Amino acid sequence: MPQLKMTQRLPAETCPGPDNRHTSVSGSSSQLMNLLQSAARVQLPGTDDWKDWVVAMRKTAPIARFALTFALTAAAVVAPVALAGCDGSSSGGDSTPAAEEQQAEQAEEAAPQESEYVVSIDGSTVTTDYQGAPAIIVDYTFTNNSDDATSFAVACSQKAFQNGVQLETAIVSEDLGNGYMAEIKPGATTTARMAYSLTDQSDVTVEVEKLISLDDTVLAEATFSVA
């Protein structure tokens, strides 16, 4: 590339030297330009090249500015959309296990839990006690679904009512068997009979609950007429 050459010489100047004495410095403009080019390792264009370079820069500058502006605008628009999409997909993926877990818990709560004891009230017989007073014998079926052996007497509370008042147990001449006190293993079933003293001719309501329970859930209930 041709270099600028100047024939005018620089005027001599005096500069203080290291020993504070003034020394004379002179040189041509072309020599100074060569020194600057060597220091910066940049080769300056010639006169015609400078003109072409300036014209090219003026032509391409608007295009470069437009491209940069378009790129920044596109990035500003696309970035929030991409982030929103990522957040949506992430939350959707997280919500699926949470929803499934919630549904599983609801299904578990809705499913009836198997009771430790199953009782049915099968029937009744009107009779008299050992003194000839009216009484009633109630027949039960008891199933032990717990993990331990137990008896109907220990596991459950059996009550009979007339007019809302609990009846007392009665001693009768009939054989009631040993089913009430017999201990049975887990999974076994037995029958039991219990006698109650009647106070009048009103209906008898029988209820069976777990002997130890926090909610007093009724395992079985029945009403019998004694008239």
KOLGU-556313 format. One line per 2 residues: for each residue x, y, z of N, C-alpha, C. Coordinates in nm, 4 decimals. Example, Ala and Ser with C-alpha at 12.3 -4.5 7.8 and 13.67 -1.06 7.14 Angstrom:
BEGIN
1.3190:-0.5690:0.7800:1.2300:-0.4500:0.7800:1.3200:-0.3300:0.7800  1.2850:-0.2250:0.7080:1.3670:-0.1060:0.7140:1.2900:0.0030:0.7870
This chain:
BEGIN
0.0862:-0.1183:0.0000:0.0000:0.0000:0.0000:0.0893:0.1226:0.0000  0.0665:0.2198:-0.0858:0.1529:0.3396:-0.0899:0.1399:0.4184:0.0366
0.2454:0.4812:0.0734:0.2504:0.5581:0.1967:0.2535:0.7055:0.1628  0.2003:0.7815:0.2598:0.2018:0.9268:0.2445:0.3436:0.9783:0.2615
0.3833:1.0616:0.1716:0.5178:1.1202:0.1796:0.5049:1.2710:0.1815  0.5728:1.3278:0.2742:0.5725:1.4741:0.2877:0.7165:1.5214:0.2811
0.7386:1.6230:0.2022:0.8754:1.6748:0.1818:0.9092:1.7876:0.2755  0.8051:1.8440:0.3403:0.8345:1.9552:0.4307:0.8975:1.9021:0.5557
1.0005:1.9583:0.5963:1.0725:1.9155:0.7148:1.0155:1.9856:0.8351  1.0190:1.9149:0.9453:0.9705:1.9734:1.0701:1.0720:2.0712:1.1221
1.0242:2.1777:1.1810:1.1200:2.2713:1.2417:1.1870:2.2082:1.3592  1.3060:2.2506:1.3806:1.3827:2.1975:1.4936:1.3231:2.2460:1.6230
1.3159:2.1553:1.7204:1.2651:2.1893:1.8527:1.3678:2.1484:1.9549  1.3587:2.2124:2.0639:1.4507:2.1808:2.1726:1.3727:2.1152:2.2821
1.4233:2.0030:2.3305:1.3582:1.9289:2.4387:1.4586:1.9046:2.5474  1.4137:1.9089:2.6686:1.5073:1.8813:2.7786:1.5499:1.7361:2.7762
1.6757:1.7120:2.7869:1.7290:1.5767:2.7899:1.7360:1.5248:2.9302  1.7909:1.4046:2.9470:1.8016:1.3453:3.0796:1.8835:1.4298:3.1744
1.9814:1.5022:3.1204:2.0658:1.5842:3.2079:2.0163:1.7266:3.2140  1.8807:1.7443:3.1814:1.8189:1.8767:3.1856:1.8814:1.9747:3.0880
1.9586:1.9224:2.9963:2.0110:2.0089:2.8910:1.9236:1.9948:2.7688  1.9023:2.1014:2.6971:1.8169:2.0997:2.5796:1.8916:2.0414:2.4622
1.8230:1.9483:2.3938:1.8797:1.8889:2.2728:1.7903:1.9231:2.1567  1.8426:1.9288:2.0429:1.7687:1.9663:1.9229:1.7143:1.8413:1.8565
1.5812:1.8428:1.8249:1.5168:1.7288:1.7595:1.4551:1.7781:1.6304  1.4818:1.7126:1.5228:1.4248:1.7512:1.3941:1.4014:1.6266:1.3114
1.3160:1.6364:1.2130:1.2901:1.5232:1.1234:1.1780:1.5576:1.0307  1.1612:1.4757:0.9342:1.0554:1.4958:0.8365:0.9270:1.4290:0.8837
0.8170:1.4729:0.8248:0.6871:1.4135:0.8610:0.6789:1.2683:0.8170  0.7444:1.2336:0.7071:0.7421:1.0937:0.6618:0.8142:1.0037:0.7592
0.9224:1.0497:0.8168:0.9944:0.9694:0.9157:0.9087:0.9495:1.0406  0.8387:1.0537:1.0830:0.7525:1.0415:1.2009:0.6389:0.9428:1.1744
0.5821:0.9481:1.0533:0.4753:0.8554:1.0177:0.5242:0.7116:1.0176  0.6448:0.6899:0.9660:0.7020:0.5550:0.9657:0.7223:0.5030:1.1068
0.7676:0.5886:1.1959:0.7865:0.5474:1.3350:0.6532:0.5074:1.3989  0.5494:0.5868:1.3740:0.4183:0.5549:1.4317:0.3633:0.4243:1.3755
0.3850:0.4012:1.2453:0.3380:0.2768:1.1855:0.4106:0.1568:1.2437  0.5374:0.1687:1.2661:0.6147:0.0573:1.3225:0.5708:0.0285:1.4645
0.5443:0.1336:1.5411:0.5067:0.1130:1.6819:0.3702:0.0457:1.6913  0.2757:0.0895:1.6103:0.1405:0.0346:1.6176:0.1216:-0.0862:1.5290
0.2223:-0.1153:1.4472:0.2139:-0.2277:1.3537:0.0895:-0.2159:1.2654  0.0601:-0.0946:1.2259:-0.0547:-0.0687:1.1394:-0.0043:-0.0010:1.0142
-0.0475:-0.0490:0.9019:-0.0073:0.0090:0.7741:-0.1188:0.0993:0.7253  -0.0909:0.2232:0.7192:-0.1920:0.3212:0.6812:-0.2145:0.3167:0.5307
-0.3380:0.3344:0.4890:-0.3663:0.3334:0.3451:-0.3211:0.4614:0.2792  -0.3090:0.4518:0.1481:-0.2729:0.5705:0.0718:-0.3908:0.6645:0.0581
-0.3678:0.7705:-0.0182:-0.4723:0.8720:-0.0303:-0.5964:0.8157:-0.0964  -0.5809:0.7453:-0.2089:-0.6960:0.6880:-0.2780:-0.7638:0.5807:-0.1950
-0.6816:0.5008:-0.1269:-0.7387:0.3951:-0.0417:-0.8209:0.4543:0.0712  -0.7771:0.5599:0.1290:-0.8531:0.6269:0.2360:-0.9903:0.6679:0.1854
-0.9954:0.7224:0.0663:-1.1237:0.7650:0.0125:-1.2175:0.6461:-0.0059  -1.1635:0.5385:-0.0645:-1.2472:0.4195:-0.0848:-1.2964:0.3629:0.0475
-1.2076:0.3621:0.1453:-1.2436:0.3046:0.2774:-1.3535:0.3864:0.3441  -1.3398:0.5180:0.3363:-1.4410:0.6056:0.3975:-1.5750:0.5873:0.3284
-1.5755:0.5788:0.1952:-1.7000:0.5596:0.1210:-1.7647:0.4271:0.1578  -1.6827:0.3207:0.1673:-1.7365:0.1886:0.2016:-1.7966:0.1887:0.3413
-1.7288:0.2550:0.4347:-1.7800:0.2607:0.5719:-1.9115:0.3362:0.5775  -1.9210:0.4433:0.5012:-2.0456:0.5202:0.5008:-2.1616:0.4388:0.4427
-2.1316:0.3543:0.3449:-2.2362:0.2724:0.2847:-2.2802:0.1588:0.3759  -2.1844:0.0980:0.4428:-2.2172:-0.0208:0.5241:-2.2622:0.0132:0.6646
-2.2348:0.1329:0.7131:-2.2711:0.1674:0.8510:-2.4209:0.1576:0.8751  -2.5086:0.2124:0.7891:-2.6528:0.1990:0.8146:-2.6991:0.0549:0.8172
-2.6424:-0.0276:0.7270:-2.6812:-0.1689:0.7253:-2.6396:-0.2369:0.8547  -2.5194:-0.2067:0.9015:-2.4720:-0.2677:1.0262:-2.5582:-0.2250:1.1438
-2.5918:-0.0940:1.1469:-2.6761:-0.0467:1.2569:-2.8136:-0.1127:1.2518  -2.8712:-0.1279:1.1317:-3.0014:-0.1924:1.1191:-2.9953:-0.3389:1.1642
-2.8892:-0.4090:1.1225:-2.8756:-0.5501:1.1613:-2.8636:-0.5641:1.3124  -2.7836:-0.4756:1.3738:-2.7666:-0.4817:1.5188:-2.8974:-0.4518:1.5906
-2.9690:-0.3482:1.5426:-3.0973:-0.3132:1.6047:-3.1978:-0.4270:1.5912  -3.2035:-0.4895:1.4728:-3.2964:-0.6009:1.4514:-3.2630:-0.7192:1.5425
-3.1331:-0.7485:1.5560:-3.0918:-0.8616:1.6401:-3.1290:-0.8374:1.7854  -3.1049:-0.7161:1.8351:-3.1382:-0.6853:1.9744:-3.2884:-0.6909:1.9975
-3.3665:-0.6385:1.9014:-3.5122:-0.6413:1.9160:-3.5649:-0.7842:1.9159  -3.5140:-0.8664:1.8265:-3.5577:-1.0062:1.8210:-3.5229:-1.0795:1.9495
-3.4038:-1.0533:2.0022:-3.3639:-1.1188:2.1273:-3.4544:-1.0770:2.2417  -3.4908:-0.9486:2.2459:-3.5774:-0.9000:2.3533:-3.7160:-0.9617:2.3465
-3.7644:-0.9913:2.2248:-3.8975:-1.0492:2.2089:-3.8965:-1.1992:2.2343  -3.7947:-1.2676:2.1853:-3.7914:-1.4137:2.1934:-3.7571:-1.4615:2.3336
-3.6699:-1.3914:2.4045:-3.6231:-1.4385:2.5350:-3.7368:-1.4572:2.6344  -3.8284:-1.3583:2.6552:-3.9375:-1.3824:2.7504:-4.0277:-1.4972:2.7104
-4.0529:-1.5122:2.5780:-4.1382:-1.6221:2.5332:-4.0739:-1.7562:2.5639  -3.9433:-1.7657:2.5398:-3.8732:-1.8915:2.5674:-3.8748:-1.9226:2.7158
-3.8513:-1.8185:2.7979:-3.8526:-1.8407:2.9421:-3.9903:-1.8821:2.9898  -4.0940:-1.8168:2.9353:-4.2303:-1.8531:2.9741:-4.2608:-1.9963:2.9353
-4.2159:-2.0377:2.8161:-4.2381:-2.1752:2.7739:-4.1686:-2.2744:2.8646  -4.0446:-2.2401:2.9034:-3.9714:-2.3291:2.9939:-4.0415:-2.3386:3.1277
-4.0858:-2.2231:3.1811:-4.1538:-2.2242:3.3100:-4.2825:-2.3035:3.3018  -4.3570:-2.2857:3.1917:-4.4830:-2.3575:3.1784:-4.4632:-2.5069:3.1714
-4.3636:-2.5491:3.0908:-4.3394:-2.6925:3.0791:-4.2892:-2.7498:3.2088  -4.2062:-2.6718:3.2801:-4.1536:-2.7218:3.4068:-4.2632:-2.7375:3.5093
-4.3493:-2.6316:3.5197:-4.4564:-2.6404:3.6176:-4.5541:-2.7506:3.5810  -4.5788:-2.7673:3.4497:-4.6689:-2.8737:3.4091:-4.6140:-3.0102:3.4442
-4.4814:-3.0290:3.4250:-4.4225:-3.1581:3.4588:-4.4274:-3.1847:3.6078  -4.4079:-3.0759:3.6884:-4.4105:-3.0942:3.8323:-4.5517:-3.1180:3.8819
-4.6517:-3.0578:3.8149:-4.7880:-3.0686:3.8643:-4.8439:-3.2088:3.8431  -4.7939:-3.2807:3.7425:-4.8479:-3.4127:3.7155:-4.8260:-3.5093:3.8313
-4.7023:-3.5243:3.8838:-4.6863:-3.6123:4.0002:-4.7651:-3.5637:4.1205  -4.7717:-3.4309:4.1407:-4.8460:-3.3782:4.2549:-4.9940:-3.4113:4.2428
-5.0487:-3.3959:4.1216:-5.1902:-3.4269:4.1013:-5.2167:-3.5756:4.1208  -5.1257:-3.6589:4.0694:-5.1433:-3.8032:4.0864:-5.1360:-3.8420:4.2333
-5.0437:-3.7787:4.3071:-5.0315:-3.8093:4.4495:-5.1575:-3.7677:4.5244  -5.2112:-3.6497:4.4897:-5.3331:-3.6034:4.5550:-5.4500:-3.6962:4.5246
-5.4606:-3.7413:4.3989:-5.5677:-3.8330:4.3634:-5.5534:-3.9652:4.4371  -5.4283:-4.0110:4.4520:-5.4061:-4.1366:4.5240:-5.4477:-4.1234:4.6697
-5.4148:-4.0073:4.7312:-5.4535:-3.9860:4.8703:-5.6052:-3.9808:4.8847  -5.6721:-3.9122:4.7910:-5.8172:-3.9052:4.7974:-5.8799:-4.0428:4.7796
-5.8239:-4.1225:4.6888:-5.8770:-4.2569:4.6680:-5.8567:-4.3430:4.7919  -5.7410:-4.3243:4.8567:-5.7138:-4.4019:4.9775:-5.8097:-4.3628:5.0889
-5.8385:-4.2305:5.1001:-5.9316:-4.1864:5.2025:-6.0736:-4.2348:5.1728  -6.1089:-4.2365:5.0438:-6.2443:-4.2775:5.0079:-6.2649:-4.4276:5.0250
-6.1581:-4.5064:5.0089:-6.1710:-4.6511:5.0214:-6.2012:-4.6878:5.1663  -6.3030:-4.7650:5.1914:-6.3365:-4.8035:5.3285:-6.2283:-4.8936:5.3867
-6.1878:-4.8590:5.5063:-6.0863:-4.9389:5.5730:-6.1525:-5.0599:5.6395  -6.0887:-5.1744:5.6263:-6.1421:-5.2966:5.6848:-6.1333:-5.2891:5.8362
-6.2443:-5.3165:5.9021:-6.2484:-5.3102:6.0477:-6.1759:-5.4297:6.1083  -6.1230:-5.4061:6.2264:-6.0554:-5.5165:6.2962:-6.1538:-5.6264:6.3342
-6.2782:-5.5870:6.3577:-6.3799:-5.6831:6.4011:-6.5059:-5.6661:6.3165  -6.5655:-5.7770:6.2789:-6.6907:-5.7774:6.2031:-6.7958:-5.8488:6.2871
-6.9099:-5.7806:6.3062:-7.0164:-5.8344:6.3915:-7.1476:-5.8288:6.3160  -7.2257:-5.9304:6.3291:-7.3627:-5.9302:6.2777:-7.4571:-5.9738:6.3894
-7.5764:-5.9126:6.3912:-7.6802:-5.9487:6.4885:-7.7810:-6.0347:6.4135  -7.7862:-6.1609:6.4489:-7.8566:-6.2587:6.3661:-8.0035:-6.2798:6.4053
-8.0406:-6.2538:6.5277:-8.1804:-6.2762:6.5679:-8.1964:-6.2678:6.7183  -8.3198:-6.2955:6.7651:-8.3493:-6.2873:6.9089:-8.4564:-6.3894:6.9455
-8.4608:-6.4200:7.0744:-8.5610:-6.5122:7.1284:-8.6117:-6.4558:7.2608  -8.7429:-6.4478:7.2753:-8.8017:-6.3991:7.4005:-8.8159:-6.5186:7.4954
-8.7707:-6.5003:7.6190:-8.7715:-6.6066:7.7179:-8.7921:-6.5460:7.8568  -8.7605:-6.6228:7.9608:-8.7672:-6.5727:8.0981:-8.6369:-6.6040:8.1683
-8.6058:-6.5258:8.2692:-8.4846:-6.5515:8.3463:-8.5115:-6.6592:8.4506  -8.4151:-6.6838:8.5386:-8.4265:-6.7918:8.6353:-8.5362:-6.7641:8.7382
-8.5813:-6.6381:8.7488:-8.6886:-6.6022:8.8410:-8.8242:-6.5949:8.7704  -8.8254:-6.6179:8.6412:-8.9498:-6.6141:8.5649:-8.9807:-6.4785:8.5061
-8.8917:-6.3803:8.5193:-8.9140:-6.2468:8.4622:-8.8837:-6.2508:8.3127  -8.9524:-6.1661:8.2354:-8.9293:-6.1678:8.0907:-8.7854:-6.1291:8.0555
-8.7331:-6.1954:7.9543:-8.5958:-6.1691:7.9082:-8.5888:-6.1940:7.7573  -8.4800:-6.1533:7.7003:-8.4576:-6.1725:7.5567:-8.3160:-6.2229:7.5354
-8.3010:-6.3208:7.4465:-8.1693:-6.3734:7.4100:-8.1376:-6.3253:7.2680  -8.0211:-6.2646:7.2515:-7.9781:-6.2105:7.1217:-7.8621:-6.2949:7.0701
-7.8680:-6.3309:6.9411:-7.7635:-6.4117:6.8780:-7.6707:-6.3218:6.7948  -7.5395:-6.3432:6.8109:-7.4369:-6.2640:6.7405:-7.3431:-6.3564:6.6629
-7.2794:-6.2993:6.5599:-7.1664:-6.3631:6.4916:-7.0499:-6.2653:6.4956  -6.9348:-6.3151:6.5408:-6.8174:-6.2286:6.5610:-6.6993:-6.2839:6.4819
-6.6337:-6.1957:6.4017:-6.5139:-6.2315:6.3251:-6.3986:-6.1430:6.3695  -6.2855:-6.2065:6.3978:-6.1666:-6.1342:6.4438:-6.0724:-6.1101:6.3256
-6.0641:-5.9852:6.2782:-5.9732:-5.9494:6.1689:-5.8483:-5.8773:6.2179  -5.8281:-5.8728:6.3474:-5.7100:-5.8054:6.4009:-5.5886:-5.8971:6.3909
-5.4748:-5.8465:6.4365:-5.3502:-5.9244:6.4317:-5.3303:-6.0099:6.5557  -5.4175:-5.9954:6.6542:-5.4010:-6.0679:6.7804:-5.5266:-6.1487:6.8112
-5.5076:-6.2547:6.8860:-5.6212:-6.3349:6.9309:-5.7003:-6.2565:7.0351  -5.8318:-6.2666:7.0295:-5.9175:-6.1951:7.1244:-6.0527:-6.2642:7.1309
-6.1383:-6.2151:7.2188:-6.2725:-6.2709:7.2336:-6.3765:-6.1627:7.2079  -6.5007:-6.2059:7.1863:-6.6092:-6.1113:7.1644:-6.6308:-6.0245:7.2877
-6.6116:-6.0802:7.4041:-6.6307:-6.0059:7.5289:-6.5258:-5.8976:7.5462  -6.4015:-5.9247:7.5040:-6.2921:-5.8286:7.5209:-6.2906:-5.7263:7.4081
-6.3222:-5.7671:7.2870:-6.3085:-5.6788:7.1716:-6.4247:-5.5818:7.1567  -6.5456:-5.6225:7.1974:-6.6642:-5.5425:7.1663:-6.7487:-5.5153:7.2903
-6.8299:-5.4102:7.2740:-6.9279:-5.3739:7.3764:-7.0671:-5.3958:7.3191  -7.1479:-5.4804:7.3843:-7.2817:-5.5138:7.3373:-7.3840:-5.4514:7.4329
-7.4805:-5.3768:7.3772:-7.5802:-5.3091:7.4606:-7.7190:-5.3271:7.3995  -7.8173:-5.3435:7.4881:-7.9574:-5.3519:7.4473:-8.0352:-5.2410:7.5179
-8.1319:-5.1810:7.4474:-8.2059:-5.0669:7.5018:-8.3562:-5.0880:7.4830  -8.4331:-5.0394:7.5804:-8.5776:-5.0241:7.5691:-8.6121:-4.8816:7.6098
-8.6829:-4.8114:7.5228:-8.7181:-4.6716:7.5492:-8.5943:-4.5857:7.5745  -8.4827:-4.6199:7.5113:-8.3605:-4.5424:7.5262:-8.2834:-4.5719:7.6522
-8.3257:-4.6702:7.7296:-8.2595:-4.7040:7.8553:-8.1913:-4.8399:7.8386  -8.0638:-4.8469:7.8813:-7.9881:-4.9706:7.8656:-8.0437:-5.0795:7.9570
-8.0533:-5.2019:7.9025:-8.1032:-5.3160:7.9775:-7.9891:-5.3882:8.0478  -8.0221:-5.4527:8.1595:-7.9248:-5.5325:8.2321:-7.9205:-5.6738:8.1734
-7.8039:-5.7381:8.1901:-7.7928:-5.8766:8.1454:-7.8761:-5.9653:8.2382  -7.9211:-6.0758:8.1808:-8.0090:-6.1660:8.2564:-7.9464:-6.3044:8.2659
-7.9873:-6.3792:8.3698:-7.9454:-6.5182:8.3864:-8.0651:-6.6054:8.3503  -8.0452:-6.6853:8.2466:-8.1549:-6.7674:8.1963:-8.1166:-6.9143:8.2076
-8.2180:-6.9975:8.1923:-8.1947:-7.1406:8.2022:-8.1392:-7.1999:8.0729  -8.1572:-7.1337:7.9622:-8.1058:-7.1832:7.8348:-7.9526:-7.1790:7.8332
-7.8970:-7.2731:7.7576:-7.7509:-7.2764:7.7421:-7.7095:-7.1702:7.6389  -7.6310:-7.0751:7.6839:-7.5848:-6.9682:7.5942:-7.4524:-7.0025:7.5261
-7.3923:-7.1145:7.5648:-7.2664:-7.1540:7.5040:-7.1490:-7.0709:7.5551  -7.0318:-7.0941:7.4948:-6.9077:-7.0264:7.5373:-6.8572:-6.9261:7.4333
-6.9387:-6.8984:7.3333:-6.8925:-6.8108:7.2258:-6.8618:-6.6689:7.2710  -6.9295:-6.6231:7.3761:-6.9077:-6.4860:7.4216:-6.7696:-6.4692:7.4838
-6.7238:-6.5670:7.5592:-6.5962:-6.5565:7.6291:-6.4821:-6.6259:7.5555  -6.5116:-6.7049:7.4539:-6.4075:-6.7830:7.3873:-6.3124:-6.6911:7.3102
-6.1839:-6.7165:7.3266:-6.0812:-6.6401:7.2527:-6.0595:-6.7054:7.1166  -6.0579:-6.6234:7.0124:-6.0385:-6.6761:6.8774:-5.9170:-6.6078:6.8137
-5.8510:-6.6808:6.7246:-5.7309:-6.6297:6.6587:-5.7680:-6.5359:6.5428  -5.6686:-6.4613:6.4923:-5.6956:-6.3713:6.3797:-5.7537:-6.4469:6.2604
-5.8622:-6.3933:6.2036:-5.9270:-6.4547:6.0890:-6.0355:-6.5535:6.1241  -6.0507:-6.5879:6.2504:-6.1504:-6.6869:6.2914:-6.2840:-6.6193:6.3211
-6.3909:-6.7000:6.3181:-6.5269:-6.6516:6.3428:-6.5943:-6.7418:6.4453  -6.6761:-6.6813:6.5306:-6.7497:-6.7576:6.6307:-6.8889:-6.6988:6.6478
-6.9780:-6.7744:6.7110:-7.1122:-6.7255:6.7424:-7.1238:-6.7074:6.8927  -7.2073:-6.6135:6.9319:-7.2249:-6.5848:7.0744:-7.3711:-6.5540:7.1018
-7.4122:-6.5802:7.2283:-7.5494:-6.5514:7.2690:-7.5441:-6.4750:7.4005  -7.6324:-6.3728:7.4134:-7.6400:-6.2945:7.5362:-7.7865:-6.2718:7.5711
-7.8157:-6.2706:7.7038:-7.9533:-6.2535:7.7524:-7.9657:-6.1197:7.8238  -8.0814:-6.0525:7.8066:-8.1071:-5.9224:7.8695:-8.2465:-5.9265:7.9336
-8.2571:-5.8583:8.0454:-8.3856:-5.8509:8.1161:-8.4740:-5.7446:8.0524  -8.6003:-5.7796:8.0257:-8.6935:-5.6848:7.9655:-8.7656:-5.6065:8.0746
-8.7953:-5.4813:8.0458:-8.8670:-5.3961:8.1407:-9.0123:-5.3782:8.1018  -9.0455:-5.3923:7.9726:-9.1835:-5.3801:7.9245:-9.1939:-5.4475:7.7880
-9.2988:-5.4134:7.7138:-9.3238:-5.4756:7.5846:-9.2765:-5.3901:7.4661  -9.2018:-5.2863:7.4927:-9.1528:-5.1996:7.3843:-9.0405:-5.2685:7.3070
-9.0138:-5.2157:7.1873:-8.9093:-5.2740:7.1030:-8.7728:-5.2660:7.1717  -8.6892:-5.3632:7.1365:-8.5529:-5.3696:7.1903:-8.4547:-5.3345:7.0785
-8.3698:-5.2374:7.1067:-8.2656:-5.1978:7.0115:-8.1314:-5.2482:7.0630  -8.0573:-5.3177:6.9763:-7.9280:-5.3755:7.0131:-7.8185:-5.3068:6.9312
-7.7113:-5.2670:6.9983:-7.5969:-5.2025:6.9327:-7.4684:-5.2705:6.9767  -7.3726:-5.2817:6.8815:-7.2404:-5.3380:6.9107:-7.1348:-5.2392:6.8635
-7.0410:-5.2056:6.9521:-6.9301:-5.1161:6.9199:-6.7999:-5.1811:6.9639  -6.6895:-5.1267:6.9143:-6.5596:-5.1697:6.9660:-6.5495:-5.1258:7.1106
-6.4933:-5.2113:7.1947:-6.4823:-5.1779:7.3361:-6.3938:-5.0556:7.3568  -6.2847:-5.0442:7.2793:-6.1953:-4.9285:7.2863:-6.1955:-4.8623:7.1493
-6.2571:-4.7446:7.1415:-6.2682:-4.6746:7.0137:-6.2737:-4.5249:7.0388  -6.2097:-4.4477:6.9486:-6.2094:-4.3020:6.9609:-6.3314:-4.2383:6.8962
-6.3946:-4.3050:6.8016:-6.5077:-4.2457:6.7306:-6.6407:-4.3142:6.7596  -6.6414:-4.4179:6.8450:-6.7646:-4.4882:6.8826:-6.8411:-4.5381:6.7598
-6.7674:-4.5940:6.6654:-6.8303:-4.6473:6.5450:-6.9134:-4.7704:6.5799  -7.0378:-4.7718:6.5309:-7.1269:-4.8847:6.5562:-7.0964:-4.9950:6.4555
-7.0594:-5.1119:6.5052:-7.0279:-5.2250:6.4179:-7.1535:-5.2961:6.3689  -7.2579:-5.2982:6.4517:-7.3827:-5.3645:6.4134:-7.4959:-5.3060:6.4964
-7.6163:-5.3057:6.4385:-7.7338:-5.2514:6.5073:-7.8584:-5.3221:6.4553  -7.9512:-5.3517:6.5466:-8.0760:-5.4183:6.5078:-8.1841:-5.3854:6.6097
-8.3090:-5.3951:6.5657:-8.4237:-5.3687:6.6529:-8.5186:-5.4887:6.6462  -8.5652:-5.5333:6.7640:-8.6527:-5.6500:6.7721:-8.7804:-5.6138:6.8475
-8.8886:-5.6745:6.8024:-9.0171:-5.6573:6.8712:-9.0367:-5.7716:6.9702  -9.0827:-5.7395:7.0901:-9.1021:-5.8406:7.1939:-9.2488:-5.8509:7.2346
-9.3362:-5.7766:7.1688:-9.4775:-5.7768:7.2065:-9.5443:-5.9068:7.1621
